[in-house]
Amino acid sequence: AETPEMVLYALEGLASVAASVAEDETAARLWGASEAVRESIGVILAPAELALHERLVPQSRARLGSDSFAAAWAEGKAMPTEQAVELALGTEVVGTDQAARSRVTSPDAHSVAG
């Protein structure tokens, strides 16, 4: 059975994955949803997760723009947890960067240069 802590770390981790492929709107929504879960259960991020969060959030905000990032974060924070999980699992496509998605899903993404 899932616990709120499991959901929190899944949302946080998948937000980081989204940011790493420049899916910044999705990342911001997932970080907002993660923040809502953290606040609801009174949990803070572990140091390793916090360090990653503090590195990726500013990069993502810079690429997306502060206003758009803040709006996406607020949307994620307000979304029901179930909807955030669907977004994290990719059952709802939000991002518009097709090139970033193709890098993740392309079979060539896993080939090793020789």
C-alpha positions as CSV (number, residue, x, y, z in Angstrom):
1,A,0.0,0.0,0.0
2,E,1.3,3.4,-0.8
3,T,2.0,5.9,1.9
4,P,2.0,9.7,1.7
5,E,5.8,9.6,2.0
6,M,6.1,7.2,-1.0
7,V,3.9,9.5,-3.1
8,L,5.9,12.5,-2.0
9,Y,9.3,11.0,-3.0
10,A,7.8,9.7,-6.3
11,L,6.4,13.1,-7.2
12,E,9.7,14.8,-6.2
13,G,11.8,12.3,-8.1
14,L,9.7,12.4,-11.3
15,A,9.7,16.2,-11.2
16,S,13.5,16.0,-11.2
17,V,13.4,13.6,-14.2
18,A,11.0,16.0,-16.0
19,A,13.4,18.9,-15.4
20,S,16.4,16.9,-16.6
21,V,14.8,16.6,-20.0
22,A,13.6,20.2,-20.0
23,E,9.9,19.4,-19.4
24,D,9.9,22.4,-17.1
25,E,6.1,23.0,-17.0
26,T,5.5,19.4,-15.9
27,A,8.4,19.6,-13.4
28,A,7.0,22.7,-11.9
29,R,3.5,21.1,-11.5
30,L,5.0,18.0,-9.9
31,W,7.1,20.1,-7.5
32,G,4.1,22.0,-6.6
33,A,2.2,18.8,-5.9
34,S,5.1,17.5,-3.9
35,E,5.1,20.6,-1.8
36,A,1.4,20.2,-1.1
37,V,2.0,16.6,0.1
38,R,5.0,17.7,2.2
39,E,3.0,20.4,3.9
40,S,0.0,18.1,4.5
41,I,2.2,15.4,6.3
42,G,4.8,17.7,7.8
43,V,7.8,16.1,6.1
44,I,10.9,17.9,4.8
45,L,13.1,16.6,2.0
46,A,16.1,14.5,3.0
47,P,19.4,16.3,2.4
48,A,20.2,14.5,-0.9
49,E,16.8,15.2,-2.3
50,L,16.9,18.8,-1.1
51,A,20.3,19.4,-2.8
52,L,19.0,18.1,-6.1
53,H,15.8,20.1,-5.7
54,E,17.8,23.3,-5.0
55,R,19.9,22.7,-8.1
56,L,17.1,21.8,-10.5
57,V,14.4,24.2,-9.5
58,P,16.3,27.4,-10.5
59,Q,17.4,25.9,-13.8
60,S,13.9,24.9,-14.6
61,R,12.5,28.3,-13.6
62,A,15.1,30.1,-15.8
63,R,14.1,28.0,-18.8
64,L,10.4,28.4,-18.4
65,G,10.3,31.9,-17.1
66,S,9.4,33.0,-13.6
67,D,5.7,33.8,-14.2
68,S,5.0,30.6,-16.1
69,F,7.0,28.5,-13.6
70,A,5.1,30.0,-10.7
71,A,1.7,29.5,-12.4
72,A,2.6,25.8,-13.1
73,W,3.8,25.3,-9.5
74,A,0.6,26.8,-8.1
75,E,-1.5,24.6,-10.4
76,G,0.4,21.5,-9.2
77,K,0.1,22.5,-5.6
78,A,-3.7,22.9,-6.0
79,M,-4.2,19.7,-7.9
80,P,-5.6,16.6,-6.2
81,T,-2.9,14.1,-5.3
82,E,-4.4,11.5,-7.6
83,Q,-4.2,13.8,-10.6
84,A,-0.6,14.6,-9.7
85,V,0.2,10.9,-9.7
86,E,-1.4,10.5,-13.1
87,L,0.7,13.4,-14.4
88,A,3.8,11.9,-12.9
89,L,3.1,8.5,-14.4
90,G,2.6,10.1,-17.8
91,T,-1.1,9.2,-18.2
92,E,-1.7,12.9,-18.8
93,V,0.6,14.7,-21.3
94,V,1.2,18.3,-20.3
95,G,4.5,19.2,-21.7
96,T,4.9,20.6,-25.2
97,D,8.6,19.8,-25.8
98,Q,8.3,16.9,-28.3
99,A,12.1,16.8,-28.8
100,A,12.7,16.2,-25.1
101,R,10.0,13.5,-25.0
102,S,11.6,11.8,-28.1
103,R,15.0,11.8,-26.4
104,V,13.5,9.9,-23.5
105,T,11.5,7.4,-25.5
106,S,13.8,6.9,-28.5
107,P,15.5,3.5,-28.6
108,D,18.7,5.4,-29.6
109,A,18.7,7.1,-26.2
110,H,20.1,3.9,-24.7
111,S,22.7,3.1,-27.3
112,V,26.3,3.4,-26.4
113,A,28.7,5.3,-28.6
114,G,31.6,3.2,-29.7
